[in-house]
Amino acid sequence: MTEEAAVLQTRASRASAAKKKSGVWGWVRFALLLAVAMIVLHNLTGLTRVSGHSMDPTLQNGSVLLINKLSLFLGAPQYGDVVIVKDDRLGYTIVKRVIAVGGDRVAIRDGVTYVNDVPLVELYTYGTSEDMAEQTVGMDDLFLAGDNRTPGASLDSRDPKLGTVHTSEIKGYALMSLVPFHKISKPLKL
């Protein structure tokens, strides 16, 4: 074998090794990017399934929701937000709407919900609530209710078994329903 042939063979083997190394590095980069994407998606978003009819007509039994967890770090829950709550007293996750925040006074008279003596315009609800005496929501607490206001249809802040919920128990905000696909209605701003 001539010296020239040996040089060509060495170059060819180096090119082959570099190509294999580049291929392996490409897979390593892909795996790392996939791991980072999964960590980000798991910690900033999520999915949950609605179980029951407490949020009818907005969300039906079996609806799959896209959850926004990032907003937990950017601000406090607002009126009308649909939140996912993991309450240790219950042992399971619930999906409810924020009706009142810390310091607000809530009452239900003749089926109408009042927050700070102002009636809420709630076009997204179903059924009529039972009356409830006025109560003040504690600081860092939320008063939550299902959109199905038929008595007994929703375990929410109207029920003494649950009462108000501390903001630390909020695990995310429902962005939209993926199955069936639709936006989640918000209250009217008057």
GICOR-V447556 format. One record per backbone hydrogen bond with DSSP energy under -0.5 kcal/mol. CO is the residue of the C=O (numbers start at 0). NH is the residue of the N-H. If there is no record, write none. Layout:
# GICOR-V447556
co=CO nh=NH
co=CO nh=NH
This chain:
# GICOR-V447556
co=1 nh=5
co=2 nh=6
co=3 nh=7
co=4 nh=8
co=5 nh=9
co=6 nh=10
co=7 nh=11
co=8 nh=12
co=9 nh=13
co=10 nh=14
co=11 nh=15
co=12 nh=16
co=13 nh=17
co=14 nh=18
co=15 nh=19
co=16 nh=20
co=17 nh=21
co=18 nh=22
co=19 nh=23
co=20 nh=24
co=21 nh=25
co=22 nh=26
co=23 nh=27
co=24 nh=28
co=25 nh=29
co=26 nh=30
co=27 nh=31
co=28 nh=32
co=29 nh=33
co=30 nh=34
co=31 nh=35
co=32 nh=36
co=33 nh=37
co=34 nh=38
co=35 nh=39
co=36 nh=40
co=37 nh=41
co=38 nh=42
co=39 nh=43
co=40 nh=44
co=43 nh=68
co=43 nh=69
co=45 nh=66
co=47 nh=64
co=49 nh=51
co=49 nh=61
co=52 nh=55
co=53 nh=147
co=54 nh=57
co=54 nh=58
co=59 nh=62
co=62 nh=49
co=62 nh=64
co=63 nh=177
co=63 nh=178
co=64 nh=47
co=64 nh=66
co=65 nh=174
co=65 nh=175
co=66 nh=45
co=66 nh=68
co=67 nh=172
co=68 nh=71
co=69 nh=72
co=70 nh=73
co=70 nh=74
co=77 nh=80
co=80 nh=82
co=80 nh=97
co=81 nh=173
co=82 nh=84
co=82 nh=95
co=83 nh=170
co=83 nh=171
co=84 nh=86
co=84 nh=93
co=85 nh=87
co=86 nh=89
co=86 nh=90
co=86 nh=91
co=91 nh=86
co=93 nh=84
co=95 nh=82
co=96 nh=98
co=96 nh=144
co=97 nh=79
co=99 nh=142
co=100 nh=103
co=103 nh=136
co=104 nh=115
co=105 nh=134
co=106 nh=113
co=107 nh=131
co=108 nh=111
co=110 nh=128
co=111 nh=108
co=112 nh=119
co=113 nh=106
co=113 nh=115
co=114 nh=117
co=116 nh=118
co=117 nh=114
co=119 nh=121
co=120 nh=122
co=120 nh=187
co=121 nh=124
co=125 nh=148
co=127 nh=150
co=131 nh=107
co=134 nh=105
co=136 nh=102
co=137 nh=140
co=139 nh=166
co=140 nh=101
co=141 nh=143
co=141 nh=164
co=142 nh=98
co=142 nh=99
co=143 nh=156
co=144 nh=96
co=146 nh=125
co=146 nh=148
co=149 nh=152
co=153 nh=155
co=155 nh=158
co=155 nh=162
co=158 nh=161
co=158 nh=162
co=164 nh=141
co=165 nh=168
co=166 nh=169
co=168 nh=85
co=171 nh=83
co=172 nh=67
co=172 nh=174
co=174 nh=183
co=175 nh=65
co=175 nh=177
co=176 nh=181
co=178 nh=63
co=181 nh=176
co=182 nh=184
co=187 nh=189
